[in-house]
């Protein structure tokens, strides 16, 4: 039985620089503990294969990250930065 140990939602990191703001993308990621006891760090862009037994955990990654759907504030964080 595979269990999710940690899950980080996809997000933008807002970095203020001298002449503006930079938005750095951080993809969704998670740490899972496989039934074999091995732990694996998974992202949507890397293979979701257990290093211990070779089991594919892509279905868990897809389920936990809701197939890449993002909340509005995650998709467009710069909209909050623009003040009328």
CNS distance restraints for C-alpha pairs under 8 A (distance, minus, plus):
assign (resid   1 and name CA) (resid  34 and name CA) 6.53 0.50 0.50
assign (resid   1 and name CA) (resid  35 and name CA) 4.60 0.50 0.50
assign (resid   2 and name CA) (resid  32 and name CA) 6.76 0.50 0.50
assign (resid   2 and name CA) (resid  33 and name CA) 5.65 0.50 0.50
assign (resid   2 and name CA) (resid  34 and name CA) 4.41 0.50 0.50
assign (resid   2 and name CA) (resid  35 and name CA) 5.17 0.50 0.50
assign (resid   3 and name CA) (resid  32 and name CA) 5.64 0.50 0.50
assign (resid   3 and name CA) (resid  33 and name CA) 5.38 0.50 0.50
assign (resid   3 and name CA) (resid  34 and name CA) 6.65 0.50 0.50
assign (resid   4 and name CA) (resid  30 and name CA) 7.19 0.50 0.50
assign (resid   4 and name CA) (resid  31 and name CA) 6.14 0.50 0.50
assign (resid   4 and name CA) (resid  32 and name CA) 4.42 0.50 0.50
assign (resid   4 and name CA) (resid  33 and name CA) 6.38 0.50 0.50
assign (resid   5 and name CA) (resid  30 and name CA) 7.41 0.50 0.50
assign (resid   5 and name CA) (resid  31 and name CA) 5.39 0.50 0.50
assign (resid   5 and name CA) (resid  32 and name CA) 5.28 0.50 0.50
assign (resid   5 and name CA) (resid  33 and name CA) 6.57 0.50 0.50
assign (resid   6 and name CA) (resid  30 and name CA) 5.31 0.50 0.50
assign (resid   6 and name CA) (resid  31 and name CA) 5.08 0.50 0.50
assign (resid   6 and name CA) (resid  32 and name CA) 7.08 0.50 0.50
assign (resid   7 and name CA) (resid  28 and name CA) 7.66 0.50 0.50
assign (resid   7 and name CA) (resid  29 and name CA) 6.00 0.50 0.50
assign (resid   7 and name CA) (resid  30 and name CA) 4.23 0.50 0.50
assign (resid   7 and name CA) (resid  31 and name CA) 6.57 0.50 0.50
assign (resid   7 and name CA) (resid  64 and name CA) 7.85 0.50 0.50
assign (resid   8 and name CA) (resid  28 and name CA) 5.56 0.50 0.50
assign (resid   8 and name CA) (resid  29 and name CA) 5.27 0.50 0.50
assign (resid   8 and name CA) (resid  30 and name CA) 6.01 0.50 0.50
assign (resid   9 and name CA) (resid  27 and name CA) 7.30 0.50 0.50
assign (resid   9 and name CA) (resid  28 and name CA) 4.71 0.50 0.50
assign (resid   9 and name CA) (resid  29 and name CA) 6.83 0.50 0.50
assign (resid   9 and name CA) (resid  65 and name CA) 6.96 0.50 0.50
assign (resid  10 and name CA) (resid  25 and name CA) 7.80 0.50 0.50
assign (resid  10 and name CA) (resid  26 and name CA) 5.69 0.50 0.50
assign (resid  10 and name CA) (resid  27 and name CA) 4.47 0.50 0.50
assign (resid  10 and name CA) (resid  28 and name CA) 3.92 0.50 0.50
assign (resid  10 and name CA) (resid  29 and name CA) 7.40 0.50 0.50
assign (resid  10 and name CA) (resid  70 and name CA) 7.43 0.50 0.50
assign (resid  10 and name CA) (resid  74 and name CA) 7.62 0.50 0.50
assign (resid  11 and name CA) (resid  25 and name CA) 6.10 0.50 0.50
assign (resid  11 and name CA) (resid  26 and name CA) 5.14 0.50 0.50
assign (resid  11 and name CA) (resid  27 and name CA) 6.44 0.50 0.50
assign (resid  11 and name CA) (resid  28 and name CA) 7.35 0.50 0.50
assign (resid  11 and name CA) (resid  74 and name CA) 5.65 0.50 0.50
assign (resid  11 and name CA) (resid  75 and name CA) 7.94 0.50 0.50
assign (resid  12 and name CA) (resid  23 and name CA) 5.81 0.50 0.50
assign (resid  12 and name CA) (resid  24 and name CA) 5.35 0.50 0.50
assign (resid  12 and name CA) (resid  25 and name CA) 4.55 0.50 0.50
assign (resid  12 and name CA) (resid  26 and name CA) 5.72 0.50 0.50
assign (resid  12 and name CA) (resid  74 and name CA) 6.59 0.50 0.50
assign (resid  12 and name CA) (resid  77 and name CA) 7.25 0.50 0.50
assign (resid  13 and name CA) (resid  23 and name CA) 5.65 0.50 0.50
assign (resid  13 and name CA) (resid  24 and name CA) 5.00 0.50 0.50
assign (resid  13 and name CA) (resid  25 and name CA) 6.32 0.50 0.50
assign (resid  13 and name CA) (resid  26 and name CA) 6.91 0.50 0.50
assign (resid  14 and name CA) (resid  21 and name CA) 6.85 0.50 0.50
assign (resid  14 and name CA) (resid  22 and name CA) 6.03 0.50 0.50
assign (resid  14 and name CA) (resid  23 and name CA) 4.90 0.50 0.50
assign (resid  14 and name CA) (resid  24 and name CA) 6.56 0.50 0.50
assign (resid  15 and name CA) (resid  21 and name CA) 5.67 0.50 0.50
assign (resid  15 and name CA) (resid  22 and name CA) 5.07 0.50 0.50
assign (resid  15 and name CA) (resid  23 and name CA) 6.26 0.50 0.50
assign (resid  15 and name CA) (resid  24 and name CA) 7.48 0.50 0.50
assign (resid  16 and name CA) (resid  20 and name CA) 6.16 0.50 0.50
assign (resid  16 and name CA) (resid  21 and name CA) 4.47 0.50 0.50
assign (resid  16 and name CA) (resid  22 and name CA) 6.27 0.50 0.50
assign (resid  17 and name CA) (resid  21 and name CA) 5.56 0.50 0.50
assign (resid  17 and name CA) (resid  22 and name CA) 6.96 0.50 0.50
assign (resid  27 and name CA) (resid  43 and name CA) 6.96 0.50 0.50
assign (resid  27 and name CA) (resid  44 and name CA) 7.31 0.50 0.50
assign (resid  28 and name CA) (resid  43 and name CA) 5.98 0.50 0.50
assign (resid  28 and name CA) (resid  44 and name CA) 6.70 0.50 0.50
assign (resid  28 and name CA) (resid  65 and name CA) 6.78 0.50 0.50
assign (resid  29 and name CA) (resid  41 and name CA) 7.11 0.50 0.50
assign (resid  29 and name CA) (resid  42 and name CA) 5.49 0.50 0.50
assign (resid  29 and name CA) (resid  43 and name CA) 4.47 0.50 0.50
assign (resid  29 and name CA) (resid  44 and name CA) 7.13 0.50 0.50
assign (resid  30 and name CA) (resid  41 and name CA) 5.73 0.50 0.50
assign (resid  30 and name CA) (resid  42 and name CA) 5.24 0.50 0.50
assign (resid  30 and name CA) (resid  43 and name CA) 6.66 0.50 0.50
assign (resid  30 and name CA) (resid  61 and name CA) 7.54 0.50 0.50
assign (resid  31 and name CA) (resid  39 and name CA) 6.71 0.50 0.50
assign (resid  31 and name CA) (resid  40 and name CA) 5.57 0.50 0.50
assign (resid  31 and name CA) (resid  41 and name CA) 4.47 0.50 0.50
assign (resid  31 and name CA) (resid  42 and name CA) 6.13 0.50 0.50
assign (resid  32 and name CA) (resid  39 and name CA) 5.58 0.50 0.50
assign (resid  32 and name CA) (resid  40 and name CA) 5.49 0.50 0.50
assign (resid  32 and name CA) (resid  41 and name CA) 6.63 0.50 0.50
assign (resid  32 and name CA) (resid  42 and name CA) 7.61 0.50 0.50
assign (resid  33 and name CA) (resid  37 and name CA) 6.13 0.50 0.50
assign (resid  33 and name CA) (resid  38 and name CA) 5.78 0.50 0.50
assign (resid  33 and name CA) (resid  39 and name CA) 4.42 0.50 0.50
assign (resid  33 and name CA) (resid  40 and name CA) 6.59 0.50 0.50
assign (resid  34 and name CA) (resid  38 and name CA) 5.49 0.50 0.50
assign (resid  34 and name CA) (resid  39 and name CA) 6.17 0.50 0.50
assign (resid  34 and name CA) (resid  40 and name CA) 7.72 0.50 0.50
assign (resid  34 and name CA) (resid  50 and name CA) 6.99 0.50 0.50
assign (resid  36 and name CA) (resid  52 and name CA) 6.83 0.50 0.50
assign (resid  36 and name CA) (resid  53 and name CA) 6.68 0.50 0.50
assign (resid  37 and name CA) (resid  52 and name CA) 7.81 0.50 0.50
assign (resid  38 and name CA) (resid  50 and name CA) 7.11 0.50 0.50
assign (resid  38 and name CA) (resid  51 and name CA) 6.95 0.50 0.50
assign (resid  38 and name CA) (resid  52 and name CA) 5.50 0.50 0.50
assign (resid  39 and name CA) (resid  50 and name CA) 7.41 0.50 0.50
assign (resid  39 and name CA) (resid  51 and name CA) 7.81 0.50 0.50
assign (resid  40 and name CA) (resid  49 and name CA) 7.83 0.50 0.50
assign (resid  40 and name CA) (resid  50 and name CA) 6.01 0.50 0.50
assign (resid  40 and name CA) (resid  51 and name CA) 6.84 0.50 0.50
assign (resid  42 and name CA) (resid  46 and name CA) 6.72 0.50 0.50
assign (resid  42 and name CA) (resid  47 and name CA) 7.40 0.50 0.50
assign (resid  42 and name CA) (resid  48 and name CA) 5.64 0.50 0.50
assign (resid  42 and name CA) (resid  61 and name CA) 7.21 0.50 0.50
assign (resid  43 and name CA) (resid  47 and name CA) 7.70 0.50 0.50
assign (resid  43 and name CA) (resid  48 and name CA) 7.37 0.50 0.50
assign (resid  43 and name CA) (resid  61 and name CA) 7.50 0.50 0.50
assign (resid  44 and name CA) (resid  61 and name CA) 7.18 0.50 0.50
assign (resid  44 and name CA) (resid  62 and name CA) 7.79 0.50 0.50
assign (resid  47 and name CA) (resid  58 and name CA) 7.59 0.50 0.50
assign (resid  48 and name CA) (resid  56 and name CA) 5.67 0.50 0.50
assign (resid  48 and name CA) (resid  57 and name CA) 5.10 0.50 0.50
assign (resid  48 and name CA) (resid  58 and name CA) 5.16 0.50 0.50
assign (resid  48 and name CA) (resid  61 and name CA) 7.67 0.50 0.50
assign (resid  49 and name CA) (resid  54 and name CA) 5.47 0.50 0.50
assign (resid  49 and name CA) (resid  55 and name CA) 5.60 0.50 0.50
assign (resid  49 and name CA) (resid  56 and name CA) 4.58 0.50 0.50
assign (resid  49 and name CA) (resid  57 and name CA) 6.04 0.50 0.50
assign (resid  49 and name CA) (resid  58 and name CA) 7.69 0.50 0.50
assign (resid  50 and name CA) (resid  54 and name CA) 4.71 0.50 0.50
assign (resid  50 and name CA) (resid  55 and name CA) 5.22 0.50 0.50
assign (resid  50 and name CA) (resid  56 and name CA) 6.43 0.50 0.50
assign (resid  50 and name CA) (resid  57 and name CA) 7.20 0.50 0.50
assign (resid  57 and name CA) (resid  61 and name CA) 6.52 0.50 0.50
assign (resid  58 and name CA) (resid  62 and name CA) 6.09 0.50 0.50
assign (resid  59 and name CA) (resid  63 and name CA) 6.09 0.50 0.50
assign (resid  60 and name CA) (resid  64 and name CA) 6.06 0.50 0.50
assign (resid  61 and name CA) (resid  65 and name CA) 6.11 0.50 0.50
assign (resid  62 and name CA) (resid  66 and name CA) 5.88 0.50 0.50
assign (resid  62 and name CA) (resid  67 and name CA) 4.99 0.50 0.50
assign (resid  62 and name CA) (resid  68 and name CA) 7.63 0.50 0.50
assign (resid  63 and name CA) (resid  67 and name CA) 6.55 0.50 0.50
assign (resid  65 and name CA) (resid  69 and name CA) 7.30 0.50 0.50
assign (resid  70 and name CA) (resid  74 and name CA) 6.09 0.50 0.50
assign (resid  70 and name CA) (resid  75 and name CA) 6.13 0.50 0.50
assign (resid  71 and name CA) (resid  75 and name CA) 6.37 0.50 0.50
assign (resid  72 and name CA) (resid  76 and name CA) 6.23 0.50 0.50
assign (resid  73 and name CA) (resid  77 and name CA) 5.29 0.50 0.50
assign (resid  77 and name CA) (resid  81 and name CA) 7.21 0.50 0.50
assign (resid  78 and name CA) (resid  82 and name CA) 6.74 0.50 0.50
